[in-house]
């Protein structure tokens, strides 16, 4: 894997803006991502992130989208498909895992209990590409959980489900 610089637009969207929205934003935003309006919402958010960047740092949202999947035990995950990563720390996918007990909280407009997970492009010590499963926590920590699954949607959802 050749060393490339992380693209700021990609990084800020997955690791800052979307993280903040999922972990600290209004619960209705999480529900919105589970509807047909989820992808248009993300595209607007992508544009908003890019407006403060220099033109050379902006990128197109090719492939950006989202879908919701039901998991065992009443859990739900909203998966955001990111534009294909090109350098380490850029994400293939973001998974917003909504804990079942938080569904009742959404009705009462309390903060949802969520986990924010990423499947990122990484490199092994010999420079070969690999994936890394990570989590952003509510205190702002970025936790590296080690090698991730293959960079495909079903493998990522399966890894998230096992958490």
C-alpha positions, -999 to 999 in steps of 0.1 A, spaced: 0 0 0 15 33 -10 16 61 16 -11 87 8 -22 117 27 -56 113 44 -81 134 26 -94 160 50 -130 161 37 -133 123 41 -117 123 76 -137 152 90 -170 138 78 -165 103 93 -144 111 124 -157 145 135 -191 157 120 -209 123 118 -194 112 151 -207 143 168 -241 140 153 -245 104 163 -231 106 198 -243 140 208 -270 151 184 -308 150 186 -322 114 186 -344 123 156 -313 125 134 -305 89 141 -341 80 132 -338 101 100 -308 79 88 -332 49 89 -356 65 64 -354 72 26 -343 107 36 -311 94 52 -289 95 22 -300 130 11 -294 141 47 -259 127 46 -252 144 12 -262 178 27 -240 171 57 -211 162 34 -215 195 15 -217 214 48 -184 198 60 -167 207 27 -178 243 26 -152 253 52 -124 235 34 -102 249 6 -114 239 -28 -85 215 -33 -94 196 -1 -131 191 -11 -141 158 -27 -172 144 -43 -194 121 -21 -191 92 -45 -208 61 -29 -220 79 2 -252 65 15 -268 47 44 -291 18 53 -305 3 85 -302 -33 95 -319 -52 123 -296 -73 144 -304 -100 170 -319 -90 203 -338 -60 189 -307 -41 181 -304 -19 151 -274 -6 132 -274 23 107 -245 17 83 -230 46 64 -212 37 32 -183 61 27 -166 71 -5 -139 45 -11 -109 51 13 -75 58 -2 -53 62 28 -50 50 64 -77 62 88 -102 68 61 -133 47 66 -150 22 44 -181 21 66 -195 38 98 -218 17 119 -241 35 144 -253 8 167 -284 17 186 -289 -2 218 -324 -17 222 -331 0 256 -325 34 239 -355 30 216 -378 39 245 -356 69 252 -360 82 217 -398 85 223 -391 107 253 -364 127 234 -336 116 257 -302 109 242 -300 75 225 -274 51 238 -253 44 207 -219 30 197 -201 46 168 -179 21 149 -157 25 119 -141 1 95 -110 19 84 -83 14 59 -50 6 76 -16 -8 68 3 -37 83 40 -33 93 51 -46 59 29 -19 42 2 -43 30 -34 -29 32 -56 -42 60 -88 -31 77 -90 -19 113 -122 -19 134 -124 11 156 -149 29 179 -154 65 189 -166 69 224 -187 97 240 -156 111 257 -139 116 223 -116 86 225 -108 67 193 -104 30 203 -85 7 179 -100 -28 182 -75 -44 159 -79 -62 126 -113 -58 110 -133 -79 86 -131 -78 48 -142 -44 35 -177 -54 25 -211 -44 40 -222 -79 52 -188 -86 69 -189 -53 86 -225 -57 98 -216 -92 111 -186 -77 130 -208 -50 145 -234 -75 155 -208 -95 175 -200 -65 196 
